Every structure is written in structure tokens, then in C-alpha cells.
Amino acid sequence: PIDIREPEGSPTMPKKEEFVLKDSSPEFIKAAGVAPKGREYNAECAKKPGAIKIDEVLLGTKLACVAITDDKEGTLAKVGKMNPWHIEALKMITGSEEEAHKPLTHILKAHFNLECDRIIDYSGWSGGRPIDTQGYIAHNDEIVVVSFRCTTSALDWMTNLATTSSEWEIDKDVAQGHSGYFSCFEGRCFSKGPKKPRVHTGFYNNILKMIPVFEELVDPLLAPDQPKRKLYVVGHSLGAGISTMATCYFLQHYDWEKLPHKFINVSAGTPRSCKPSMAEIMEKKLDELRPSDKAIVCRVVMNEDVVTKVPPLSIGYTHIGKLVLLTEDGYVLVGPKRSDSHIIDEDEMQELCKNNPALLVQKAASEEGAADNKDGDDLTKSKLQTEYDKMMEKIPRPLRDHCPDFYLAPLIKLYERDNDAELSEQ
């Protein structure tokens, strides 16, 4: 097995920021003076219907990461020259660099027991819109996977930057092959009738190309007479944005209450892609499906990942789904509120401790436990540090936090910790 390097910090060190969570101490919640939101990932809470489960989140993130390669010779090596973090991520998934460079169909079969139905590769223009979608569709008797690749080309960047919004008109737009030449104006100027939900024009046009493929390959696998399956729709970065568009489609396309199947969207490092009009529809649908555990939309964010903060809130875009935050200190938080009022930094914590002796005792105990592990952790880190690690330390944190291996490391650690705990209880 290969070494799994973690982002700087781990749960053995004092937290650099403290979130006001539902499972925070009563003394801390009272001192912070705000209503708590979210909690640290908990295996017991994960058993509830509609809850985030670490095995589903980790599997979805892995399936998103392997979309970076295909069956063409040298694809990963070519991408890895400028973006070596993709090679690191596939090494973590497959166990070795040699295995990481093997064809996608081999990786899917050998490491996930999946049959690849199609490797997606659409590139060009439609209605004056850039189309550049790569990824794959695969399945076995337990899951169906629709996975989209991240940004790797100039056309991909044009998709990212197409931040105007378009009306969600699937039937009409699939028939014409694009959202319309002036879709940013449609539904705004001289419109009649009720307003239609709006989404990111670039991501929307890329998913329009995929709808006929979904009908051909995914629909038969999710027919009522098929084995009970989970549909994973996943992606990282640009692929995560496109996966959000696919989520909007699939949640509306199927009657999940009547089907035996479950929908799971895992987006790692996703940009904002929905206007509030679409986000409200999706959140309502998720609320309806949550009691029956039929749908999960999980938005994984690594610490300060800059991509998750664009397009800016000022132009009206928002996220959908449940936030799973991977903190700088190595914690996995489900549904926290990322606002100044709910994040207590070190200086603020010291101020709170001055007036709350109970907090001071808790803080001292936490730091004492961290000190016991510090020397050993530093020694291990120095032994494991590679040229790649040294290079990554030079990259600004908001950019480094977007790398796929930084997403995988804390999820793998949490999954292994939970598995060890479960085995010890047996």
C-alpha cells in the first residue's frame, strides 16, 4: 500500500478554527451566542434516512477523480505534466503509479468492478456555445455511474467563463442542441407567463449534449424491473458543475419514490451553477425524498478551495445540496455554516476563554492531547515528504485545496477510522 499524505494538519492538532456545531460543547455554544448548525461527521447520524454516509462520499469522490483518464495511450501522463495532482490522486485510488496509468476501462473493472458502457468525449461548438465534455458511464448490478472530467482544455475554460444564465427548458433545448443564441435574455425581456428556473449557461449547454446518451444508456439500467441500484452522478471542478446540471435533470426525470433505486450526487470542488429559482426546486425535491432515503446531493469542499466560491454571489448563483466541509485541521464537518458568526478563530477563542473558565479547561485539554502526538507526527511527516509535497507547499492554499488528492486524503482517513471502529465493536 502507498502512503496517504494528508493536508497540513490533522485531528491530532489543535483546531485553528472552531465551528459552532450542534455537537459542540454547551459552554462553547452559549459563549459563541449563535444557533449551532451542522456537526462533525458521526457514524450513528449517518444511519438516518437521507444522511451523508462516508462510504458513499468517498466512493463518489474516487469515481469523479478517475474521469481524468480514458483509454487513449498517455492521457494521464499528458495531463499530469502540468497537473501532477491528478496522478497523485489516481495513485491513491489504484495503489501504484503503474496502475494509475492503465486504461480507464481497466481501472473501473479492477478497482470498482464496473463495466464501462461508454467513454464520453464530446468537443466542439453548438449554437455558438462551447461544448467540451469528457467522462464515462459505467455500471454493475449495484451501481450506475455518470462521471464528468474537470477542466483540461481551452474550451473547458470557455465553459467555465460562460457565466450568464439560461432558462431550464430541457425538451426544447435538447431538440435544438443548445440553449439558444440569446438565452441570457430569454425569460427576462418581454417574457410572458411564469418565470422558468435559470442555470449556468456554460454547464447547461454541456449537459444538453448528454441527455440523449442518458436516455440510451442510463434509462434501461434504472427501469423498474432492474436490480436495485444507486445512481452516482459525480465530478470534480468543472466536472462537478456539469454533474450539478445532471442532478437537476435526473431528479426531475425519474419518479424516485416509485423506483427501487437511489440517487447520489457527489461533487468535489464544485463552482456555483444554479440561480435561486432552480436551487429552490432542487431543495424541495430533496426534502421530499429524504425520509425515504432516495436521494443525496453532497457538495464536498476542501477548506478554502477557491473554485467553490465562483461565480461570485454578487451575480446571483448559489449551490445546491448538503455541504461536507474538509477543514484545514483534517476534520470532516456535515452541514456547517460558513459565516463569520459561526467560525471562531484562535484570537476570538482566547477572548471567549477569558470570560468562560470552562472553555479554558477544554482548550487546555485539547492542546495537551495534541502535544503528545506532535513529535511523532513531525518525524513521520519529515520522512514521508517528497518533491511533490515540497512543490505543493509553494502553491497558495486556495488553489492547493482544489487538488483532487487533497480531497481524497481526509475522506480515506475517516473511512478507515470508521471501519476500524466498526470492526473493534464486532
N, C-alpha and C positions, 0 to 999 in steps of 0.2 A: 504493500500500500504506500501511496505517496504522502508526503507531509501536506497538511492543510494549513496554510498560513492564514491568520486572521487579520482583520483590520486592526489598526493600532488600538490597544486597549482590549479588555475582556472583563467579564463579570467578576474577576478576582481583584479588580482595582476600584477605588472609589469612583462614584459616578461624577462626571464633570457637569452634568445637568440632571436635575431631578424633575420628572414629570409628576403632575398632580393626578394620580390614578385612583381608581376605585379600590385597589388593593394596597394603596399607600397607608401608612400608619395613621390612625385617627388624629394623633397630635400634629402630624405634618399637614393633613388636610385642613384642620382647624387653623393652623398658623398661616397657611397659604391664602385662606379666605376666599376660595373659589370652589365651585362644584366640580368634583373629580370626573374625569372622563377616560375611558379605556382602562386597560390593565396589562400587566406583564403576562406573556403567554403562559397559559396554565392548562395542563393536560386534562384536568377534570372539566374545566369550562369547554374544552374542545369537544366533549362528548355530547353537548347540547345540539339540538337541531339548528342548522343554519350557522353553526360556529366555524371559525377558522381552525383548520387542522394542519399541523406541521407536515405530516406526510404528503398531503395534497399540495401545500405551498411549495415544498422542496421539489416534488416531482414536476410540478408545473414550471418552476424556475429552470430546472435541468432541461426539460423539453424545449423551453424557449432558447436556452443557450446553444443547443446543438443545431439550431436552424442556421447558424453562421456558416455551416459547411454544406456540401452536396456530394454528388458522385463524380464530379469533374476532377481530374487529377490536379493536385496542387492548390485547390481552393483555399484551404485553411492556411497553408504556407503563405499564399499571396496576401490574404487579409492580415495575417499575423506579422508581416513585415512592419506595418505601420501601427498595428493594434495588437501587440503581443498578449494582452489580457484575454483575448479570445482563445488563444492556445492554452493559457493557464487554466481557464475555465473548463475546457474540454479535457485537460489532463486530470482535473479534479473529478470529473464525471466518469471518465473511462479508465483511470488508474495509471496511465503512462502516456508519454509523448508519442510513442509509436502508434498506440491505439487511437489517440486523438486525431491523427492524420489519416485514418482509414475512411473509406466512403461512408456517407450518411446512412445508406441502407444497411451497412454492416453494423454501425453503431446502434441504430434503432433496434435491430434484431438481437445483437449480442448483449446489449446493456439494458434494454427495456422490453424485450420480447415482442416487438412491434413489427408488423408488416407495413412497409411503405407503399401507400396507394398512389401517391404522386409527389414528385419534387416540383414545387411551384417556382416558375421563373418567367414572369411577365415584365417586359420593359418596352417603353415607347411613349406615344402620346395618344390621347383620345379627347376630342373636343377642345384641343388646346391645353389639356391638362397632362402633367407628367405622371406616368404610370411606371412604377418600378417595385414590384412585389416579389420577394423570394421567401421560401419556406418549404413546408411539406405538410401532407396529410397522411396519417398512419393509423393503424388500429390493431387490436386483438379482441378477444372475447370479453374483456373487461373495460377497455377504454377506447375512445376515438380521440385523436389529437389533430388539431389545426394550429400550426405554429408559424410565426412570421419572423423574418430576419430583421436585424437592426440596420442602421444607416451604413452603407458601404460605397455609395456612388454619388455622382453629381445630381442625378435625377432624384435620388433619395433626399438630398438636401433641398431640392426644389419642392418636394412634397412637404418636408418639414416647415418650409417657409411660406407655404400656401395657407396662411392663417386666416383668410376670410372665411365666412361661414356660408353653408348651403342648407337649403331645406331638405329634410329627410323624406324623399319621395322614391322609395326603392323601385317599385314597379316601373314607373315612368323612366327613371334614370338608368336602370339596367337595360331597358329596351333601347335607349339611345346611346348607351355606352359611356356616359359621363353625366356630370351634374348640371350641365347647361353652360352656355358661353358666358352668361351674365348671372350666374347663380347667386352671387353675393348681393344682387339687387332684388332677386325674386323673393316675393313674400314681404318685401319692405316698402317698395314703391307701387302705388296704385293697386294694392292687393285687395282681393275680395274674399270674404269668408273667413273662417277661423285661421289663426296663425298655426303654422306647422313647426315641429321641433327642428332645431338647427344644430349642425355639427361642423367640425373642422373640414374645410373643403379638400385639402390635400389627402388626408387619411380616408375621407369618404370616397373620393374617386378611385382610390386603390382598392377599396373593398368591393366597389361595384363590379370590378373585373372578376372577382372571386365568387359572386353569387351563383352563376351557372355551374361552377365547379362544386360548390357546396351541394347544390341540388343533385348533381350527378353522383358524388362520392359519399357525402355525409348523410343525406336523407335516407338512403337504403339501410345504412348501418344503425339508424335510430328509429326504424319502423317499429310499430307496437309488437310485432312478432319476433323481434331480435332479442338476444340476451341482454339482460340489464347491464347498461354501460354508463360510464361517466364520459361526458364530452369535455375535454380540456381544450380551451382556446387560449393560447399563450403567446407571449412575445416580450422582447427586451428593447427598450429605447423606441425607435421608430416602429419596430415590430409590435411593441406594447400599445402604441397609439392605434395601429391598424387592428390589433386584437380587440381594442375597446369598440371600434366600429363593428367588428364581427359579433361582439357581445350584444350590441344594440339590435343587430339583425336576428341572432339566434334566440334571444329571449322573447322576441315578438313573433318569430316564425313558427315555433313549436308550442303546443299546449302541454307544458311541463307537468301540470297537475295530473293529466291523464296518462302520460307516458311513464314507463318504468325507469327511465333514465334520469341522470343528474347532470346539471350544467356547472362547470367550474372555469372561471376566467382568472388566470394569474398573470398580471402584468408587472414586469420588473423595470423600474425606472421609466414609467410612462409619462409623456407630456400630457397636458390638459387637452381634451379633444371634444368635449360636449358643452354646448350652451345650456344654461339652466333649464330651458324648455325641454330638452332631451333628458338631462340628468334627473329631473323630477319624474318623468315617465319610467325611467330605469329603476330608480329607488323605490317607487311604488310597486313595481313588478317584483323586485327583490323582497320587499316586505310581505307581499302576498305569498311568496314561495318559501320563505324562511321557516315557518312552522312545520312544513313537510320535508325540510332538508333537501329541496330540489334544485337550489341554485346558490352559488357562492361567487361573488366578484371580489377578488382580493388584489389590492394595489400595494405592491411591496416597494418600499422606499428605503434606500440606504442613506441614512444620516442626512448630509447636506447635498445630495445629488442635485445638480443644477438643472438637469433636464426635466425633473418633476415640477419645476417652477415656471415652465414656459408652456404655451404662450402666457403672457402675464395676465393676472386677474383684471387688470385695467381694461382689457378688451373683451371681457365677459366670458371667458372659458372657465370650466371647472372640471373636477374629477368625478368619477362615479365609483361606488363600491367601498369596501372596508379597508382602511389604512392599516398596513402591517409595517411598522417602523423598526428598522435595524439601527440601533443607536451607535454612536461613536465608541461607547464603552462595551459594546458587544451584547446588549440586551435586545430582546425581541418584544415589542410592545404592540398590542392589538387595539386599534381604535383610539389612540391618544389624541388630544387636541394640541395642535402645533401653534400655539399663540403665546405671546409674552406672559400672559397672566397664568398660564398652565405650565410654564417651564421656569424652574428656579435654578439659576446658575450658582457658581461657588460663592460669589460675593453676596448674593441675595440670601443664600443658605446661612452664611455666617451671621447676617443681620437677624434672620429668624431665630437662630440658636441663642442669640443674646437674650431674647425675651422668652425663650421656651427651653428651660433646662432639660426637659425630656428629649428634645430633639438633639441636644448636645451630646447626650449619652448614646443615642442611636448612631450619630455621626462618628463618634469616637470608636464604637464597636466595629463599624464598617471599615474604618481606616486601619484598625488593628488587624482585622482579618485579611485585608489586602496586603499589609506589610509582611505577613507571614509567608505570602506567596511571591512577593516581589523579586527577591534574589533569584529564586529558581526560574521564574518567568523570564527575567532579563538574560540569564545564562542560556536558556533554551532559545530565545529569540536571536541571540548573537550567533549561535551555532547554526541555526536554520536560515539565516539571512543570506539571500542570493543576490546576484547582479540585478535580477528583476526587481527584488524588493528595494534595493537601493535606488533604482530608477523611479519606482513608484513613489517613493518618499519625496521626490522632487516635484511631483505633479500637484498642483493646488487641490486641496481636499474636495471642493465641489465637483471637480472634474474626475478625480480619482474615485470618488464614491459612486460614480456611474458605471464603473467597470464590472463586468459580469462575475468575475471571481470574488469581488468584494461582496456581492450579493449572496453568492453560494456559501461562503465560509461560515457566517453565523447561523445560517439555516441548517447546514450539515451538523454543526456542533450541537444545536438544540435538538435536532432529530436523534442524534446518537445519545445525548444525555437522557432524553425521554425513553428511548429504547432500553438503555441500561437500567433506568429506574423501574421500568415495567418488568424486566427480567428478574431483578432483585426481589420483586414482590411475589413472584411465582414460586 
